[in-house]
Amino acid sequence: MKKIAALSFAATFLGLIGAAQAGVVNDTSLVNPPGVYFGAGNSNSHFNVSTTGSVEIGLSAITRFIGPVTPTGNEYDVATGATSVPGKTGSSWGFVFSVNLNADGNGALNLSNITTKLTLNDVGLGTTGFFDVLAIPDNTLYGTGGTCTPSITCTTANYYAFQNSEALSFAAVAAALNDPGYDMNADDTYIFTLEAFNQAGALLGSNTINVVAGKGAAVPEPLTLSLFGAGFAGLAVMRRRKKGKQA
């Protein structure tokens, strides 16, 4: 069942949510500039955005080559299957990310001062993986001099923001996120967490979204888990009582 409470519980239970997020806003726009300035189907809207000081981190799901998906809270419901856009390949949905180190105009860091970590939990397959999305060679970077893309040609010290869109149907992305069994036609639930760290390894900001594909994966409800816990506790009590009678 597609229940936001269950998904949030699952993310916490699996340890994928980092330090407390400051200023998390659902279904909103990014600070502009940089906003979103690349790729068909991407626009500066319907993001889940967390802002901690000068650091803004945005995540969203999109219908690839078509447009954004309107979330409910931080949950994005998407269709399964391949894209229907003529001349395009891969899954019908993808995800968009943005990291801005100068969202309030007072940021002192540039992209050479940070690392990032995008973590994916595939709830249906039970896989978890991560990689540094700042290292993707075709990111678009933004700084005082404007934009630079692909990022492989840019000097990161000159820029304070970067963005891109990806899909799990890209083999390299699925491999980096330890999701080799990804099936674009399967109902499943995905939990994405994007974090940024300074050179000392301190967390600068974090953001999490849930993506429900089709009917989603079966996620244990907190009530169900509590009933399981109560059942195990009851069995333990019964065993202790039985041992006491035998003594």
Secondary structure, DSSP 4 states (H G I P E B T S, - for coil): ---HHHHHHHHHHTT---SPPSSEEEEE---TTTS--SSTT--S-SEEEEEETTEEEEEEEEETTTEE---BTTEEEE--SB--STT--SBSEEEEEEEETTTTS-----GGGEEEEEEEEETTTTEEEEE-GGG-TT-EEEETTEEESSGGGS-GGG-SEEEEEE-TTSHHHHHHTT-TT--TTS-EEEEEEEEEEETT--EEEEEEEEEEETT------HHHHHHHHHHHHHHHHHHHHHHHHH-
